[in-house]
Amino acid sequence: QVQVVESGGGLVQAGGSLMLSCTTSGLPFSVYAMGWFRQASGQEREFVAAITWDGASTFYARSVKGRFTMYRENAKASVFLQMNSLKPEDTAVYYCAAGPLISRDDKNYSYWGQGTQVTVSS
């Protein structure tokens, strides 16, 4: 059974930092691309960042580029999202997902976590 579990969310002031973690089990992690998506209240889910199976390439949404960094540790079957210079508009539930190819489209991801809430106060 595949499990994807996010952690690290919380409440932070604008300008602060958080690091999200995502740990998987039950899938061959080292051959899967991984993505982070987020969904703010009343809005559609949107792409945040993605990384290839080997960590060689990363994609970022324009809104987070330069502030967020995604990386992975295949030995730990985990990916991480370092979020700096957080803004109130970053407030959302953040989801981790695994898929066969790196993509900005959530339809291309097969396995999803339950999400972790990030709240940025002004």
N, C-alpha and C positions, 0 to 999 in steps of 0.2 A: 504494500500500500504506500503510495506516494504521499509524503507530507512536506509542506512548505510553511515555515513558521517565521513570521516577522517579529522583531522586538526593537526596543530603543526609542519608541515614540514618547511624547510627553509635552509639557508646557514650557515654552521658552520665550524670553522677551525678544523683540525685534533686534536684529543685529547679532543675536546669539547663534550657537551651533548645537547640532545634534548629530549623532551617528546612528543610523538604522542598520540592523543586521538581519540577515535572512538565512536560515539554515534549512537544508533539505535532507530528506532520507527517502529511500525506496526508488531512486532513479539514478541512472549513470550520470551524475552531476557534471563530470569533466567533459562530456560531449554536448551539453546543453548550453545554449545561449540563455542569458538571464536578463530580465527587465524589471524596472521599477515604474509603477504607474501611481496616480493619485486621483482621488475623487473628493472634491469639496461638496459641502452640503448643497443640494439642489442643482448640482452641475453634473455633466457627464465625466466619465473617467478619462483622464488624459495621460499621455506618455510623459515620463520624466527622464529616464536614462536606460541604456541597455549596454550589454557587454557580450563579446563573442565568447565561445567556449574556452578559448585559451587566454582570454584577457588582453589580446593584442589590439583590439579595437573597441572603442566606446562611442556611443551616440548620446547626445543630450538635447533636451528641449531648449529652445532659444531662451526661455524664461529662467532657466536655471544654469545655463552654461557660464562657467567662470566662478560659480558659487558652490556647485555640487560636484562631488567626485565619486564615481562608482568604481569598485574594484572587487576582485574575487580571490578566494583562497581555495583552490580545488581540493587540497588535502583535507580541508575542513568542510567541504561541501557547502560553502557559504559565500554569500556576496554581501557587500557593505555599501552604504550610501552615506558619505560624509557631507553634511549640509552646513554650510557657513553663511554668514550674512543673511540670516533668515528674515523674511518679510511676512507681514500679516497675510498676504495673498498666498503664501505657501501652506497655510492652514488647510489640512485635508486628511483623509485616511489614505495612508500609503500602502500599496500592495506590491508584493514581490511575485514574479512569475517566471516559469521555465518554459522554453520552447526550442524547437530544432534549429532555428536560424535567428540571428539578431534582426530585430524589426521594431519599428515605431508603432505598429498596428497590434492592438491587444488581441485581435482575432488569431494571430499567429502564435499565441502562447497556450500551452496545453494544461499547465498546472499552476494553480494560484493559491496564495496564502489567504488568511482571513483579514489581514490588514492591521495596521497600527496607527493610532491617531497622533497627529502632530498638530499642535496648536501654538501659533505665534501671536503673542499679545503686542499691541502697539504702545 
